[in-house]
Amino acid sequence: MKKLLLTALFLFSVTDAGLALAKGADCANRSIVGQVETIKVHELDLDYKARIDTGAKTTSIHAIDLKVTGEDSDSDNMRDHLGDMVEFTTFNEKGEKATYKAKIIKVSKIRNAQGVERRYAVKMDLGWNGEHKRVSVNLRDRGKLEYKLLIGRNWLSEDYLVDVDKKDEDD
């Protein structure tokens, strides 16, 4: 009987059920977000109604009037601007506006329904329910889109789980 119990325990520990239980313990430390949440962009001191998108790798913010300053600011090759500063204007769904200047940390190649495009990325501190997380945010004109801030997996990773039934008002 003891041998059978040990065998069953061993099999359980190496099966998907055992792994799911182990991961469940990890999930206990994560916060639950809905598919739409109010996110504060601390550098801008603005709140955005943000769409949580598990299909997007990187977070994206509405950005217009981009101006690059630096040694190669005249270059047409976006990669030449890595490390330079970019200034941009943004506004949330309420029309509240801010201008921000940050260092370009990455040039991302994004595939979407319109094809492939390149975007600058900067680091920003995004807050939700008093929690802060500094992540890469790519800059894109989202003026025609309902949500001016799209939260990607880089913000969700290791800290948040998504419950599509949860409402922003539930916080």
Secondary structure, 3 states (H helix, E strand, C coil): CHHHHHHHHHHHHHCHHHHHHHHHHHHCCCEEECCEEEEEECCCCEEEEEEECCCCCCEEEECEEEEEECCCCCCCCHHHHCCCEEEEEEECCCCCEEEEEEECCEEEEEEECCEEEEEEEEEEEEEECCEEEEEEEEEECCCCCCCCEEECHHHHCCCEEECCCCCHHHC
